[in-house]
C-alpha cells in the first residue's frame, strides 16, 4: 500500500481515528507521518503516563480535590495527588492509605482486584483445586458467622468433593 500523502513510498504508519462515531483511516509513510502535525512519532510509551491518564479518565466516581490534597501515606509521605501525577505508589503502605480509590482503579486496569498470577501447566490442576478449596473455606466461615447454615452445608459438601479429587503427580 502506498502512502496516501506522497503516493511514492510504502505506507508503514496506519492511524485509525474515531471522532463522533465516524471512523477515518490514514495510511502514511514514515516520512510523511513525521511531517504530519496530527501524528506523534518517536514518542516512547510511558506506563506511568498511561496509568495517570486512566486516573484522569475515571468518570464514574470523580476524585474530589480535597481527597487529592489531603490524603497522604503515613509511611512515605506520598500524597494521592503525587501518585495521580506520576502513576506509581511510593511504598507498600500506600495501598492502605489510598484504599478508598485504588480497588476500582486496579479492577479497571487488570480486570479484577485480586492478583491471580500464572499457574504452571504441569501443576495447574492441583493449584486451582487448592485455591478453590481455600476460597470456599473462607466463604464457609462467613456463612457460619452470618448464620446462613443452608449455604454453609452446601459449601461444606463442595469442599469435601474437591478434597476427594485425586491429585495429579507433580
C-alpha positions in Angstrom: 0.0 0.0 0.0 1.3 3.4 -0.9 1.4 6.5 1.3 -1.9 8.4 0.9 0.0 11.7 1.1 3.0 11.4 -1.3 1.9 8.3 -3.2 5.6 7.4 -3.6 6.7 5.4 -0.6 5.2 2.3 1.2 2.8 3.2 3.9 4.2 2.0 7.2 2.2 4.1 9.6 -1.5 3.3 9.9 -3.7 5.5 12.0 -7.4 5.0 12.8 -9.3 8.0 14.2 -12.8 7.8 15.6 -14.5 11.1 16.2 -18.2 11.3 16.9 -18.6 7.7 15.8 -17.0 8.4 12.5 -14.1 6.2 11.6 -11.3 7.5 9.5 -8.1 5.5 8.5 -4.9 7.2 7.3 -2.0 5.3 5.8 1.3 7.2 5.5 4.9 6.5 5.0 7.2 7.2 7.9 8.5 10.5 6.5 5.0 11.9 5.8 3.9 10.8 9.3 6.8 12.6 10.9 5.8 15.8 9.0 2.2 15.5 10.0 1.1 17.6 12.9 -1.7 15.2 13.8 0.6 12.2 14.4 3.2 11.9 17.1 6.1 9.7 16.1 9.1 8.8 18.2 7.1 9.2 21.4 8.2 6.4 23.8 5.4 4.6 25.6 5.4 5.5 29.3 3.4 3.3 31.6 3.3 6.0 34.2 1.6 8.4 31.8 -0.7 5.6 30.7 -1.8 4.9 34.3 -2.2 8.6 35.1 -4.4 9.0 32.0 -6.6 6.2 33.3 -6.9 8.0 36.7 -7.9 11.2 34.8 -10.5 9.4 32.7 -12.4 7.8 35.6 -15.9 9.2 35.1 -18.0 7.0 37.5 -16.5 8.3 40.8 -14.9 11.7 40.3 -11.9 12.2 42.6 -12.6 15.1 45.0 -10.0 17.8 45.2 -9.9 17.6 49.0 -9.1 13.9 48.8 -6.2 14.5 46.3 -4.8 17.3 48.5 -5.2 15.8 52.0 -4.7 12.1 51.6 -1.1 11.1 52.3 0.7 7.9 53.1 1.9 7.9 56.7 4.9 5.8 55.8 6.5 7.6 52.8 4.5 10.8 52.9 3.3 10.5 49.3 0.1 12.4 48.6 -2.6 11.0 46.4 -2.1 13.9 44.1 1.5 13.0 43.6 0.5 9.3 42.9 -2.0 10.6 40.4 0.7 12.7 38.8 3.4 10.1 38.5 1.2 6.9 38.3 3.3 4.9 40.8 2.8 4.3 44.6 5.7 5.3 46.9 5.7 2.2 49.1 3.6 -0.8 50.0 1.8 1.2 52.7 0.3 3.5 50.1 -2.1 0.7 49.2 -3.7 1.1 52.7 -3.5 4.9 52.6 -5.3 5.1 49.3 -7.5 2.1 49.7 -10.7 4.1 49.1 -9.7 4.8 45.4 -7.3 2.0 44.4 -9.6 -1.1 44.2 -11.7 0.5 41.4 -8.6 1.6 39.5 -6.9 -1.8 39.9 -10.0 -3.5 38.7 -10.2 -1.3 35.6 -6.6 -1.9 34.7 -6.3 -5.7 35.5 -9.9 -6.8 35.2 -10.1 -8.0 38.8 -9.0 -6.8 42.2 -7.2 -9.9 43.4 -3.8 -11.0 42.0 -4.3 -14.3 40.3 -0.8 -14.8 38.8 0.1 -17.5 36.3 -0.1 -21.2 37.2 2.3 -23.7 35.7 0.5 -26.2 33.4 2.0 -29.3 34.9 0.8 -28.4 38.5 -2.1 -26.2 37.4 -5.0 -28.5 38.3 -3.8 -29.2 41.8 -3.1 -25.5 42.5 -6.5 -24.5 41.1 -8.3 -27.0 43.4 -6.3 -25.9 46.4 -7.2 -22.2 45.7 -10.9 -23.0 45.2 -10.9 -25.0 48.5 -9.3 -22.0 50.2 -11.9 -19.6 48.8 -14.8 -22.0 49.7 -13.5 -22.3 53.3 -13.4 -18.5 53.6 -16.9 -18.3 52.3 -18.0 -21.1 54.7 -16.6 -19.1 57.7 -18.6 -16.0 56.6 -21.7 -18.1 56.2 -21.3 -19.5 59.7 -20.8 -16.0 61.1 -24.0 -14.8 59.4 -25.8 -17.9 60.4 -26.6 -19.0 56.8 -26.4 -22.7 57.6 -28.1 -24.0 54.5 -25.5 -22.2 52.3 -22.8 -23.4 54.7 -23.8 -27.0 54.3 -23.7 -26.7 50.5 -20.2 -25.2 50.7 -19.0 -27.9 53.1 -20.2 -30.5 50.6 -18.4 -28.8 47.8 -15.2 -28.6 49.8 -15.4 -32.4 50.6 -16.0 -33.2 47.0 -12.9 -31.1 45.9 -10.8 -32.6 48.7 -11.6 -36.1 47.4 -10.5 -35.4 43.9 -7.3 -37.5 43.1 -4.2 -35.3 43.0 -2.1 -35.3 39.8 1.6 -36.3 40.1 3.7 -33.1 40.4 
